[in-house]
């Protein structure tokens, strides 16, 4: 099997900015701390890894509880952003064509992402 793997944010969908804004908003709502919301300073770039790094040494509440709360707030914020402006989740020009062309050429297109499953499904 020939598989062609695509990332979601910035590759298939023009959602990197809204995703980052909603994620930062959710973290700030749950953890009233400062952090680099450009996300370039983090060792890993998945939602869970970034949150774990933000949480480390800054919060006494267990990570799992923090993660659940941030995750819920993030999904609410992202859904609301897409509801307010459907263009906030538009495909990158040509992304759909590339998916179709890959199939025609005998490749199986697949999606890989550092996003939580539910936010990836929204996109």
Long-range contacts (C-beta under 8 A, 24 or more apart in sequence): 1-108, 2-106, 2-107, 2-108, 3-107, 3-108, 3-109, 3-110, 4-102, 4-107, 4-108, 4-109, 4-110, 5-109, 5-110, 5-111, 5-112, 6-95, 6-98, 6-99, 6-109, 6-110, 6-111, 6-112, 7-111, 7-112, 7-113, 8-111, 8-113, 8-115, 8-120, 8-123, 9-113, 9-115, 9-123, 10-92, 11-92, 11-95, 12-91, 12-92, 12-95, 12-111, 12-123, 13-89, 13-90, 13-91, 13-92, 13-95, 13-123, 14-89, 14-90, 14-91, 14-92, 15-88, 15-89, 15-123, 18-78, 18-81, 18-82, 18-88, 18-89, 19-78, 19-115, 19-119, 21-81, 22-74, 22-77, 22-78, 22-81, 23-47, 23-50, 23-74, 25-73, 25-74, 25-77, 26-70, 26-71, 26-73, 26-74, 26-76, 26-77, 27-51, 27-54, 27-70, 29-73, 30-66, 30-69, 30-70, 30-73, 31-55, 31-58, 31-59, 31-66, 31-70, 33-58, 33-59, 44-114, 45-114, 46-114, 46-115, 47-71, 47-74, 47-114, 47-115, 47-116, 47-119, 48-116, 49-114, 71-116, 71-118, 74-116, 74-119, 75-116, 75-118, 75-119, 75-122, 78-119, 78-122, 79-122, 82-122, 89-122, 89-123
